[in-house]
Amino acid sequence: MTLNPDLSRTEDTTGGGPDEGLRRTLGVDRRRFLSTCTAVAAGAVAAPVFAAAPALAQDRGRDHGHDRGGQVLVPPHKRGIILYTVRDATARDPLASDLPSGFREVFKQLARHGYRQVEFAGYRQHANAPGGDNLETVQGARLLRSWLDEHGLRAQGNHGFIPPSWPLTTADLDTFKKHLEIANILGMDHMGTGGDPTGSSYRADWDVAADKWNALGAIARREGIKLYTHNHDSAYGFLLDGGPLDDQGRPTRSSGIRKLEYFLKVTDPKLVWLEMDIFWAHVAQYKFHTYTAHDGASRKSVFDPAGLVARNNKRYPLFHAKDGVVSTTNGMGYDMVPFGTGVIDYTTFFSRVGQRNYRNPMVEDDNSPSATDPAQSLREAKISYDNMAALRKRRG
């Protein structure tokens, strides 16, 4: 079995007990594996991987580049969060809570934490918040921009509307252009979606998706916006592109290229960009490591998330920085936790991908909102910020 390629090692996994293969597949040392499994079993959050102290207040707002601990891996002006992480706070009724509620108050709190960038996940909030429930309009965008400016935040993207139909309908094209106008008002460099270009495993469907994204990317480029697609684990599975055909005339075997790698090859690098969700990329590393080749042989190919980014340098301006602890039961290899409290080696990842003044990592934790602890998502946003700010490139 192969270790996490981010650690640049491979080992044989014979022996070591029933969980040894999982530990090695995830690239986690034995002590860390046992501690995180214990934390999962106890319902607790694992100890921070990086043993990093919270960021000093004076680090926020400027990039020292180097300090006694080494090079800062994520400069202050690049530390962001997708608002999906705090969706309960933006959706909270300000008349029923003293906690930050609605976009304006959430922006204020995130800025206090140190964040300088946000990524939207739509433009809706609670109806009682300033501006009303739906800010997906030109007027709403101007209001949002005024609040972003008020708190020193910059919008870098949105998981919003990508036309589902192809060829485009007039109505979908008009809606797409409206979202581009909103993005420009908000000052975004990027606009995208939270879904994969297609859920298919077949090359023909990815060819259609590439035609669609190239066309949409050309429209976005004319408006000064980079169009991006955010991807989950399934997009890193193996493309079915050869071998015997099934009864519907579809290929059943793979050349070993991954679906998203193929998409990168058949889309125009001047028109289409990507946002890697680093958590889901590591889930894919755990899940998709063996394929059936065109000749029927079973072959291994372990996914290297940082390697894919490095090979496609400027195609990845955005990341979702999401962490996980080891899970032996959920089929994914990891359970989500706040950034910096899991086992994903972000120090190595960010060091390998480089381009630190180009990349825009957005903290994300799908599970931060809590039904029993309404303050949890913003509190964990602070934990995640501090851990991101503490990342330093290792010396030597």
Backbone torsions as a table, in degrees:
resi	resn	phi	psi	omega
1	MET	NA	149.3	-175.1
2	THR	-103.8	138.8	176.5
3	LEU	-74.4	167.5	172.1
4	ASN	-47.5	116.1	-179.0
5	PRO	-61.0	-21.5	177.0
6	ASP	-60.0	-21.1	179.3
7	LEU	-95.0	-2.0	174.1
8	SER	57.1	42.4	178.1
9	ARG	-141.3	155.7	169.2
10	THR	-135.4	147.1	179.4
11	GLU	-146.5	158.2	171.9
12	ASP	-77.7	145.4	-175.8
13	THR	-112.7	21.3	180.0
14	THR	-68.4	135.3	176.7
15	GLY	80.8	176.6	171.9
16	GLY	100.2	4.8	177.0
17	GLY	97.7	168.7	-172.5
18	PRO	-66.5	-24.0	-178.4
19	ASP	-97.3	0.9	-174.1
20	GLU	-65.3	-39.0	179.2
21	GLY	-62.3	-41.5	177.9
22	LEU	-62.9	-45.2	-178.9
23	ARG	-58.2	-45.4	-177.0
24	ARG	-71.7	-38.2	177.5
25	THR	-58.7	-38.4	-179.2
26	LEU	-80.1	-10.7	179.4
27	GLY	71.9	38.0	-176.6
28	VAL	-115.2	135.2	178.4
29	ASP	-70.2	162.0	-170.8
30	ARG	-60.9	-42.7	-179.1
31	ARG	-61.6	-45.2	-178.8
32	ARG	-67.7	-38.1	178.9
33	PHE	-60.1	-48.2	-178.3
34	LEU	-64.5	-39.5	-178.5
35	SER	-67.7	-39.1	-179.0
36	THR	-74.3	-36.6	175.3
37	CYS	-61.7	-41.0	177.0
38	THR	-61.7	-39.9	179.8
39	ALA	-65.2	-41.7	179.1
40	VAL	-62.9	-44.7	-178.2
41	ALA	-62.7	-32.1	-178.8
42	ALA	-87.9	-3.6	-177.9
43	GLY	74.8	20.4	-177.8
44	ALA	-104.6	169.3	174.9
45	VAL	-93.0	134.2	-178.3
46	ALA	-64.6	156.7	176.4
47	ALA	-63.5	147.3	-178.5
48	PRO	-56.7	136.6	-179.9
49	VAL	-64.2	-38.4	-168.3
50	PHE	-89.4	-2.5	-177.5
51	ALA	47.9	43.4	-171.5
52	ALA	-102.0	136.0	174.6
53	ALA	-75.2	154.6	175.9
54	PRO	-54.1	149.1	-178.4
55	ALA	-62.4	142.6	175.0
56	LEU	-71.4	145.2	-176.7
57	ALA	-58.9	-35.8	-176.7
58	GLN	-72.8	-11.8	176.6
59	ASP	-74.0	-22.0	-174.1
60	ARG	-77.7	134.4	173.6
61	GLY	94.9	-9.4	174.8
62	ARG	-149.5	156.3	-174.1
63	ASP	-108.5	106.9	178.0
64	HIS	-73.4	-20.4	-179.3
65	GLY	79.2	-60.0	177.8
66	HIS	-133.5	150.3	168.6
67	ASP	-146.9	-169.0	-176.2
68	ARG	-61.9	-22.5	-179.5
69	GLY	-90.6	-2.2	-178.9
70	GLY	113.0	-177.2	-177.0
71	GLN	-68.9	133.2	175.0
72	VAL	-67.2	125.0	-175.3
73	LEU	-82.8	-32.0	177.2
74	VAL	-123.0	104.4	-178.7
75	PRO	-59.0	151.3	-176.4
76	PRO	-53.0	-40.8	-176.2
77	HIS	-74.0	-7.0	179.4
78	LYS	-104.4	1.9	-177.9
79	ARG	-84.3	115.2	-174.3
80	GLY	-131.6	176.7	179.2
81	ILE	-147.9	138.7	171.3
82	ILE	-83.6	134.6	-172.7
83	LEU	-69.0	-11.2	172.5
84	TYR	-58.3	-31.2	-180.0
85	THR	-61.9	-31.4	-178.0
86	VAL	-118.9	35.0	-176.3
87	ARG	-63.1	-27.7	177.3
88	ASP	-67.9	-31.8	-179.1
89	ALA	-74.9	-41.9	178.0
90	THR	-67.7	-27.6	-179.3
91	ALA	-90.4	-0.4	-175.2
92	ARG	-75.7	145.3	178.0
93	ASP	-78.5	113.8	-178.7
94	PRO	-66.4	-18.0	179.2
95	LEU	-82.6	-10.0	-176.6
96	ALA	-117.7	7.6	-176.5
97	SER	-152.8	148.0	173.6
98	ASP	-90.8	-4.5	179.1
99	LEU	-78.1	156.5	176.5
100	PRO	-52.4	132.1	-173.9
101	SER	-140.5	137.0	-179.2
102	GLY	80.0	166.0	-173.4
103	PHE	-59.1	-46.3	-172.3
104	ARG	-61.6	-46.8	-178.6
105	GLU	-71.3	-33.5	177.0
106	VAL	-67.3	-42.1	175.1
107	PHE	-56.0	-44.5	-179.3
108	LYS	-59.5	-43.4	-178.3
109	GLN	-70.0	-41.2	179.3
110	LEU	-63.6	-39.0	177.1
111	ALA	-64.0	-38.0	176.4
112	ARG	-62.3	-36.2	177.6
113	HIS	-65.8	-26.0	-178.6
114	GLY	122.0	-10.3	-178.1
115	TYR	-62.0	146.7	176.7
116	ARG	-122.6	-7.6	179.8
117	GLN	-136.0	150.5	172.3
118	VAL	-135.1	153.6	171.3
119	GLU	-121.1	128.9	-179.4
120	PHE	-80.0	156.4	171.6
121	ALA	-128.5	53.1	-172.3
122	GLY	100.8	172.5	-171.6
123	TYR	-123.3	31.7	179.7
124	ARG	-106.4	147.1	177.8
125	GLN	-144.3	-173.4	178.6
126	HIS	-69.5	143.7	-176.8
127	ALA	-61.9	-26.4	-179.1
128	ASN	-85.8	-4.2	177.4
129	ALA	-77.3	156.7	178.8
130	PRO	-54.4	132.2	-179.1
131	GLY	95.0	-14.4	179.9
132	GLY	84.9	-175.6	-169.0
133	ASP	-78.1	-33.1	-172.1
134	ASN	-116.2	109.3	179.0
135	LEU	-106.1	20.6	179.4
136	GLU	-85.6	56.1	179.5
137	THR	-143.2	168.3	176.5
138	VAL	-61.1	-44.1	-180.0
139	GLN	-64.5	-42.2	178.1
140	GLY	-63.0	-39.9	178.8
141	ALA	-63.3	-38.7	178.6
142	ARG	-65.3	-37.0	178.1
143	LEU	-67.3	-45.8	177.8
144	LEU	-58.9	-43.0	-179.3
145	ARG	-61.8	-38.8	179.7
146	SER	-63.9	-36.2	178.7
147	TRP	-73.4	-38.3	175.7
148	LEU	-59.6	-47.7	179.8
149	ASP	-63.1	-38.2	-179.4
150	GLU	-58.4	-34.7	-174.9
151	HIS	-109.9	15.5	174.2
152	GLY	68.0	31.2	-179.5
153	LEU	-107.3	151.8	175.2
154	ARG	-122.7	134.2	173.5
155	ALA	-82.2	132.0	-179.2
156	GLN	-113.5	-11.5	-178.9
157	GLY	-179.1	178.2	177.8
158	ASN	-153.0	136.8	169.4
159	HIS	-88.7	90.7	-171.7
160	GLY	-128.8	-137.4	-168.9
161	PHE	-87.8	118.8	166.9
162	ILE	-118.4	123.3	-175.8
163	PRO	-52.1	128.9	-179.3
164	PRO	-77.4	-25.2	-174.0
165	SER	-91.8	154.5	173.7
166	TRP	-150.8	124.3	1.6
167	PRO	-63.9	164.3	-175.9
168	LEU	-68.5	140.3	168.5
169	THR	-85.8	160.6	178.1
170	THR	-61.0	-41.3	-179.1
171	ALA	-63.4	-43.5	179.9
172	ASP	-66.0	-39.2	179.1
173	LEU	-64.0	-41.2	178.7
174	ASP	-64.0	-41.8	178.9
175	THR	-65.5	-41.3	178.3
176	PHE	-60.2	-44.2	179.7
177	LYS	-66.5	-33.8	176.5
178	LYS	-63.4	-40.3	178.7
179	HIS	-67.4	-33.5	174.8
180	LEU	-65.6	-39.3	177.3
181	GLU	-63.7	-43.0	177.6
182	ILE	-61.2	-43.2	179.9
183	ALA	-60.3	-40.8	179.2
184	ASN	-66.9	-39.7	177.6
185	ILE	-62.3	-39.7	-179.1
186	LEU	-75.4	-10.8	178.2
187	GLY	83.5	21.5	-178.1
188	MET	-75.7	144.3	168.0
189	ASP	-88.7	-20.1	-171.8
190	HIS	-132.8	150.6	171.4
191	MET	-143.3	138.7	-175.6
192	GLY	-157.3	-151.9	-175.9
193	THR	-145.6	159.4	179.2
194	GLY	-90.4	2.8	-176.0
195	GLY	-113.2	161.2	176.4
196	ASP	-70.4	156.2	179.0
197	PRO	-58.8	-33.4	173.9
198	THR	-158.9	151.8	176.8
199	GLY	-90.1	4.4	-175.5
200	SER	-79.7	159.1	173.1
201	SER	-103.6	2.0	-171.3
202	TYR	-101.2	139.5	-175.8
203	ARG	-58.9	-39.5	-177.7
204	ALA	-59.3	-38.5	179.7
205	ASP	-71.2	-34.2	176.3
206	TRP	-70.8	-29.5	174.5
207	ASP	-64.9	-42.7	177.6
208	VAL	-63.7	-43.9	179.0
209	ALA	-60.8	-39.3	179.7
210	ALA	-64.7	-41.3	177.3
211	ASP	-59.8	-44.3	-179.3
212	LYS	-63.5	-47.3	-177.2
213	TRP	-70.0	-34.0	174.7
214	ASN	-62.6	-42.6	179.9
215	ALA	-66.2	-45.9	178.7
216	LEU	-65.5	-38.3	178.8
217	GLY	-63.0	-35.0	177.9
218	ALA	-67.0	-38.7	177.2
219	ILE	-64.9	-45.1	-179.6
220	ALA	-63.5	-40.6	-178.3
221	ARG	-60.7	-37.2	179.2
222	ARG	-63.7	-22.5	178.1
223	GLU	-97.0	5.8	178.3
224	GLY	79.8	20.9	-176.0
225	ILE	-117.3	139.2	172.8
226	LYS	-92.1	123.4	-178.7
227	LEU	-88.0	132.2	-178.3
228	TYR	-133.7	153.7	174.1
229	THR	-117.1	133.3	177.6
230	HIS	-95.6	139.6	-170.6
231	ASN	-127.4	148.5	176.8
232	HIS	-106.7	-172.5	-171.4
233	ASP	-62.3	-37.4	-173.2
234	SER	-63.3	-27.0	-179.5
235	ALA	-68.7	-14.8	178.1
236	TYR	-99.6	8.6	171.8
237	GLY	-72.0	173.6	-174.7
238	PHE	-83.1	136.9	179.0
239	LEU	-72.5	134.0	172.8
240	LEU	-88.8	110.6	-171.0
241	ASP	-140.5	17.4	179.2
242	GLY	-177.4	-168.8	-179.1
243	GLY	81.8	-173.2	178.5
244	PRO	-58.5	146.8	178.4
245	LEU	-89.8	149.6	175.7
246	ASP	-81.7	-174.7	-174.7
247	ASP	-70.3	-8.0	174.5
248	GLN	-104.3	10.2	177.0
249	GLY	78.7	21.8	-177.8
250	ARG	-104.7	146.9	179.5
251	PRO	-65.6	152.3	-176.4
252	THR	-119.3	-5.7	-176.2
253	ARG	-131.7	171.7	-170.3
254	SER	-125.5	150.3	171.0
255	SER	-80.0	-9.9	-178.1
256	GLY	100.3	-6.2	176.3
257	ILE	-78.3	141.4	179.0
258	ARG	-85.4	153.3	-172.7
259	LYS	-56.4	-45.7	-177.3
260	LEU	-72.8	-29.8	174.0
261	GLU	-62.3	-41.2	177.6
262	TYR	-64.4	-42.4	178.8
263	PHE	-58.8	-41.0	176.9
264	LEU	-61.0	-36.1	-178.2
265	LYS	-72.8	-32.5	-172.5
266	VAL	-103.2	4.1	172.8
267	THR	-107.7	154.9	-177.6
268	ASP	-78.2	121.2	-178.9
269	PRO	-64.7	-12.5	176.2
270	LYS	-90.1	-4.7	-173.7
271	LEU	-124.5	-23.9	-172.4
272	VAL	-131.8	129.4	178.4
273	TRP	-123.4	171.5	-177.7
274	LEU	-132.8	154.7	172.7
275	GLU	-120.7	110.4	178.8
276	MET	-81.0	124.3	166.4
277	ASP	-84.7	106.9	-169.6
278	ILE	-67.3	-31.9	175.3
279	PHE	-61.5	-53.1	-176.7
280	TRP	-67.0	-30.0	175.1
281	ALA	-64.5	-36.8	176.9
282	HIS	-74.7	-30.6	171.3
283	VAL	-61.7	-42.7	177.8
284	ALA	-62.1	-38.4	176.9
285	GLN	-58.0	-40.3	179.4
286	TYR	-71.0	-39.1	-171.2
287	LYS	-88.2	-40.1	-168.2
288	PHE	-112.4	85.7	-177.1
289	HIS	-125.8	-2.7	-178.7
290	THR	-138.2	139.0	178.2
291	TYR	-139.4	160.3	175.3
292	THR	-96.4	115.3	-176.9
293	ALA	-72.2	170.1	-178.3
294	HIS	-57.8	-30.7	-179.0
295	ASP	-86.9	4.3	177.8
296	GLY	91.6	-5.7	179.3
297	ALA	-76.0	147.0	175.1
298	SER	-89.6	126.1	-176.8
299	ARG	-128.0	151.1	179.7
300	LYS	-104.9	140.7	175.3
301	SER	-154.4	105.0	-176.1
302	VAL	-86.9	129.3	-176.3
303	PHE	-69.9	137.4	179.0
304	ASP	-119.0	94.3	-175.7
305	PRO	-57.1	-48.1	-178.9
306	ALA	-65.1	-34.3	178.0
307	GLY	-64.0	-39.9	178.0
308	LEU	-62.4	-43.1	178.4
309	VAL	-63.3	-46.4	-177.5
310	ALA	-62.2	-34.7	179.6
311	ARG	-75.2	-21.3	-178.1
312	ASN	-123.6	58.3	-163.1
313	ASN	-42.9	-68.5	-172.9
314	LYS	-84.4	2.7	178.1
315	ARG	-76.7	-13.0	-175.1
316	TYR	-118.5	78.3	177.3
317	PRO	-80.0	-15.7	-174.7
318	LEU	-127.9	146.1	172.2
319	PHE	-131.7	154.3	159.3
320	HIS	-102.0	119.7	-178.6
321	ALA	-97.0	96.0	-174.0
322	LYS	-128.3	135.4	-173.3
323	ASP	-109.5	168.9	179.8
324	GLY	-154.4	153.7	169.2
325	VAL	-106.8	159.2	-176.5
326	VAL	-62.3	135.1	171.7
327	SER	-124.7	130.6	178.0
328	THR	-98.6	3.6	-170.2
329	THR	-125.8	-19.0	-169.5
330	ASN	-94.0	0.1	178.4
331	GLY	80.0	-2.9	-179.1
332	MET	-108.1	-18.5	-178.2
333	GLY	93.2	-19.2	-175.2
334	TYR	-142.5	151.6	164.2
335	ASP	-112.9	139.3	-177.7
336	MET	-69.8	141.6	175.2
337	VAL	-144.3	166.9	178.0
338	PRO	-57.6	149.8	-176.9
339	PHE	-56.3	134.2	177.9
340	GLY	86.5	-2.4	178.7
341	THR	-110.4	12.2	-179.3
342	GLY	-118.3	-158.1	-172.5
343	VAL	-111.2	-4.2	178.7
344	ILE	-69.1	129.1	-171.6
345	ASP	-84.4	84.9	-177.8
346	TYR	-73.9	-26.6	176.3
347	THR	-61.7	-47.2	178.0
348	THR	-67.4	-43.1	-177.4
349	PHE	-59.2	-53.8	-177.9
350	PHE	-66.2	-31.6	176.7
351	SER	-65.7	-40.2	-177.4
352	ARG	-72.6	-37.9	-175.7
353	VAL	-80.0	-23.7	175.8
354	GLY	61.6	-155.9	177.4
355	GLN	52.4	45.6	-170.1
356	ARG	-66.4	-23.4	177.1
357	ASN	-90.7	2.8	175.4
358	TYR	-106.3	-40.1	-176.9
359	ARG	-71.0	149.9	177.6
360	ASN	-128.2	88.3	179.6
361	PRO	-80.1	125.3	179.7
362	MET	-107.3	118.1	175.0
363	VAL	-58.0	136.5	173.3
364	GLU	-144.7	141.1	170.7
365	ASP	-146.2	107.1	-178.0
366	ASP	-58.9	-27.5	-170.2
367	ASN	-100.2	7.8	-177.7
368	SER	-63.7	-42.7	177.3
369	PRO	-61.1	138.9	-177.2
370	SER	-128.6	138.4	178.5
371	ALA	-73.8	-21.2	-176.0
372	THR	-110.5	-12.7	-177.9
373	ASP	-132.8	86.5	-172.9
374	PRO	-64.7	-17.5	179.3
375	ALA	-89.3	-3.1	-169.2
376	GLN	-63.6	-44.4	-171.6
377	SER	-64.5	-42.1	178.6
378	LEU	-72.9	-32.0	176.2
379	ARG	-66.3	-43.1	178.8
380	GLU	-71.5	-26.7	173.3
381	ALA	-61.8	-36.1	176.8
382	LYS	-67.7	-44.2	177.0
383	ILE	-57.8	-45.7	-178.4
384	SER	-64.5	-41.8	178.6
385	TYR	-60.5	-48.2	-177.2
386	ASP	-60.2	-39.8	179.6
387	ASN	-70.4	-36.4	176.3
388	MET	-66.7	-42.3	-179.4
389	ALA	-63.5	-27.0	-176.9
390	ALA	-83.4	-7.4	-178.1
391	LEU	-65.5	128.3	177.5
392	ARG	-132.4	142.8	175.3
393	LYS	-68.5	133.3	-179.5
394	ARG	-67.0	142.1	177.2
395	ARG	-78.0	153.2	174.2
396	GLY	91.3	NA	NA
